[in-house]
């Protein structure tokens, strides 16, 4: 349920907003990796969620780019 809501929110974003979201997710992914390496990560499932959110954003960026070309 949560991922469907997240996907619909992402679909409503413009390409510039998707780029900003991608940067935020990449920063969060870096911080999570750093926390895992130092043993400070408490919510290990968040790493997987962020990785999947990044994939969702990339997919939508490609779809919107393909739609703009057509």
CORPESUL-V454322 format. One record per pair of residues at least 12 apart in sequence whose C-alpha atoms are under 8 Angstrom apart, sorted by the first residue. I is the first residue (numbers start at 1). J is the second residue. Records with the same first field share a line. If there is no record, write none. Layout:
I: J  J
//
This chain:
7: 56
10: 57  60
11: 60
15: 61  64
18: 57  61
21: 57
22: 54  57  58
25: 50  53  54
26: 54
28: 50
29: 47  50  51
32: 47
33: 47
//
